[in-house]
Amino acid sequence: MLSVVLLVGWLLWAVSAWWASPRQVDVAWLDRDLAAGRVSGWDRAQGWIDDGVFLGGIAQARTDRHGATIVWTTPGGQTRAVDLGADGTGPGSRLDGYTTRLTAVRPPGVDPGGPAPVLAVAVSVLAMAVGLVWLVALVTGPPPRHGTRWFWFWLGLLPPFGLGVLAWLYAECWRPPTGRIDRHSGLLGLAWGFAVGLVLSVVTIGLRAALGGNVVPGG
C-alpha cells in the first residue's frame, strides 16, 4: 500500500512539475498568447531563482524591471519566457515594444491569485510530502535488501526528478526476493547519486536543445 501511495504521489508531482516549470520559448509564443488573450500576468526578469529545484520545486523568475527577459503566465497555469536582449533594451528596441504592448493589456506583475503561483506551491508541497514519506519508510521500515539505508538515502536524495525513489520502490518493494545479495554501501550510493545526477543533467540539457523548451521545460 505504501509503495502505491509513493508512486501516485510521485506521478502527481512529475505531471505538475512538468506543467508548471518555466518554458524558454521563442517570441512567436508571446505573439500568439497576446493575440489570443492568454496572458494572465507578466514581468521582466533577469535570470532564475532555483534554490528550491534541488528539493523538487520549480525555478522562479528573478524579476527585474530592467531585465532583458519577458516572463508571462497563462490562464492554464504555465509560465513562459523569452529573452529579447539580443536587440538591445533601450527605447525603441523590440523589448521596449513588447513591454508597451503587455502594459496595455495589464500592469506588470504575476497575478497572485492565478493558477501559476498556486501550482508552484503545490509542486513544492507534493515533493516534500513524497520525500518525507519515503524517508520515514526508509528509516523505520525493514532493512533494505539491496543496499544499506545510507546507500538508498544518497541515491534517493542526489539524482534529479526523484528517480532514486523510483529505484528504491522497484528494488525494495516490487522486485521479487532472490538469493543472497551483497548490500551496497553508503559510499557507493553517494558516488552513484552524483554520477546519475550529472548524467541526467547533461541528458536534460541535450533534450531541451533538441526538442525545445516547451517539451523539456526548465529555467
C-alpha positions in Angstrom: 0.0 0.0 0.0 2.8 2.4 0.9 4.5 1.8 -2.4 1.3 2.6 -4.3 0.9 5.9 -2.3 4.5 6.8 -3.1 4.1 6.0 -6.8 0.9 8.0 -7.1 2.4 10.9 -5.2 5.5 10.9 -7.5 3.3 10.8 -10.6 1.2 13.7 -9.4 4.4 15.6 -8.6 6.0 14.8 -12.0 3.0 15.9 -14.1 2.5 19.0 -12.0 6.2 19.9 -12.2 6.4 19.4 -15.9 3.3 21.5 -16.5 4.3 24.4 -14.1 8.0 24.6 -14.9 9.1 27.7 -16.8 9.4 27.2 -20.6 12.0 29.0 -22.6 10.3 29.7 -25.9 10.7 32.0 -28.9 8.9 35.3 -29.4 6.2 33.7 -31.6 4.7 32.1 -28.5 4.4 35.6 -26.9 2.7 36.9 -30.1 0.2 34.0 -30.1 -0.6 34.4 -26.4 -1.1 38.1 -26.7 -3.4 37.7 -29.7 -5.4 35.0 -28.0 -5.6 36.9 -24.7 -3.7 34.2 -22.9 -1.5 36.5 -20.7 -2.8 36.4 -17.1 0.4 38.0 -15.7 3.8 39.2 -16.8 7.0 40.8 -15.8 10.5 41.5 -16.9 13.3 39.4 -15.4 17.0 38.7 -15.3 17.9 35.1 -14.6 16.2 32.5 -12.4 16.0 31.6 -8.7 16.4 27.8 -8.5 17.0 27.4 -4.8 14.1 25.0 -4.4 14.8 22.9 -7.5 17.1 20.5 -5.6 14.2 19.7 -3.3 11.7 19.2 -6.1 10.4 22.7 -6.5 10.5 24.7 -9.8 12.6 27.7 -10.8 11.2 31.2 -10.3 12.0 34.2 -12.4 14.3 36.8 -10.8 12.1 39.8 -11.6 13.9 43.0 -12.7 12.1 45.9 -14.4 15.3 46.4 -16.4 15.7 42.7 -17.3 16.0 41.5 -20.8 13.7 38.5 -20.4 9.9 38.7 -20.5 8.2 36.1 -18.4 4.4 35.6 -18.5 1.8 33.2 -17.1 -1.2 31.8 -18.9 -4.7 31.1 -17.6 -3.8 27.4 -17.7 -1.0 27.8 -15.1 2.0 27.6 -17.4 4.9 30.0 -17.2 6.8 31.0 -20.4 9.8 33.2 -21.0 11.6 34.8 -24.0 14.9 36.6 -23.9 14.8 39.7 -26.1 18.1 41.3 -25.0 19.9 40.5 -28.2 18.4 43.5 -30.0 19.1 45.9 -27.1 16.9 47.0 -24.2 16.6 50.7 -24.7 13.8 52.9 -26.1 12.7 51.7 -29.5 14.0 48.2 -29.0 11.9 45.1 -29.6 12.0 44.5 -25.8 10.6 48.0 -25.3 7.9 47.4 -27.8 6.7 44.2 -26.2 6.8 45.9 -22.8 4.5 48.6 -24.1 2.1 46.0 -25.6 2.0 44.0 -22.4 1.5 47.0 -20.2 -1.5 47.9 -22.4 -3.0 44.5 -21.5 -2.3 44.6 -17.8 0.3 46.1 -15.5 3.5 44.1 -14.8 3.4 41.6 -12.0 2.3 38.0 -11.7 -1.3 37.5 -10.7 -1.0 36.3 -7.1 -4.4 34.6 -7.3 -3.7 33.0 -10.7 -3.1 29.3 -11.2 0.7 29.6 -11.8 1.6 30.6 -8.2 -0.8 28.0 -6.8 0.7 25.3 -9.0 4.3 26.3 -7.9 3.3 25.9 -4.3 1.6 22.6 -5.0 4.7 21.2 -6.7 6.8 22.0 -3.7 4.3 20.5 -1.2 4.0 17.3 -3.3 7.8 17.0 -3.5 8.2 17.4 0.3 5.4 15.0 1.0 6.8 12.3 -1.2 10.3 12.8 0.1 9.1 12.7 3.8 7.0 9.6 3.4 9.8 7.8 1.6 12.4 8.9 4.2 10.2 7.7 7.1 9.7 4.3 5.3 13.4 4.0 4.7 14.4 4.7 8.3 11.6 2.9 10.1 10.9 0.0 7.7 12.8 -3.3 7.5 16.4 -3.2 6.4 16.7 -2.8 2.6 17.8 -5.9 0.8 19.9 -4.4 -2.0 21.8 -1.6 -0.1 22.2 -0.1 3.3 19.9 2.7 4.4 22.7 5.2 3.7 23.0 3.8 0.2 19.4 4.5 -0.6 19.5 7.8 1.3 22.1 9.2 -1.1 20.7 7.6 -4.2 17.2 8.9 -3.3 18.5 12.4 -2.5 21.0 13.3 -5.2 19.6 12.3 -8.6 17.0 14.8 -10.0 13.3 14.1 -10.7 13.0 11.8 -7.7 14.3 8.9 -9.7 16.1 7.4 -6.8 12.8 7.0 -5.0 11.5 5.1 -8.0 14.7 2.9 -7.9 14.0 2.2 -4.3 10.4 1.3 -5.0 11.4 -1.2 -7.7 14.4 -2.8 -5.9 13.0 -3.0 -2.4 9.2 -3.2 -2.8 8.4 -4.7 -6.2 11.4 -6.8 -7.2 10.9 -10.4 -6.1 13.4 -11.6 -3.5 16.3 -13.6 -4.9 19.2 -15.5 -3.3 22.0 -13.9 -1.2 22.7 -10.3 -2.3 25.6 -8.2 -1.4 24.2 -5.0 0.0 25.6 -1.8 -1.5 27.3 0.6 0.9 26.5 4.3 1.6 29.7 5.4 -0.1 28.7 3.6 -3.3 25.3 5.3 -3.0 27.0 8.7 -2.7 29.1 8.0 -5.8 26.2 6.7 -7.8 24.0 9.6 -6.8 26.5 12.1 -8.0 27.1 10.2 -11.3 23.5 9.6 -12.1 22.7 13.3 -11.3 25.4 14.5 -13.6 24.3 12.2 -16.4 20.7 13.2 -16.1 21.5 16.9 -16.1 23.5 16.5 -19.3 20.7 14.5 -20.9 18.1 17.0 -19.9 20.1 19.9 -21.4 20.6 17.9 -24.6 16.9 17.0 -24.9 15.9 20.6 -24.3 18.2 21.7 -27.1 16.8 19.1 -29.4 13.1 19.2 -28.6 12.7 22.8 -27.4 11.9 24.4 -24.1 8.1 23.8 -24.4 8.6 20.0 -24.4 11.5 19.9 -21.9 10.9 22.9 -19.6 13.2 24.4 -17.0 14.6 27.8 -16.0 
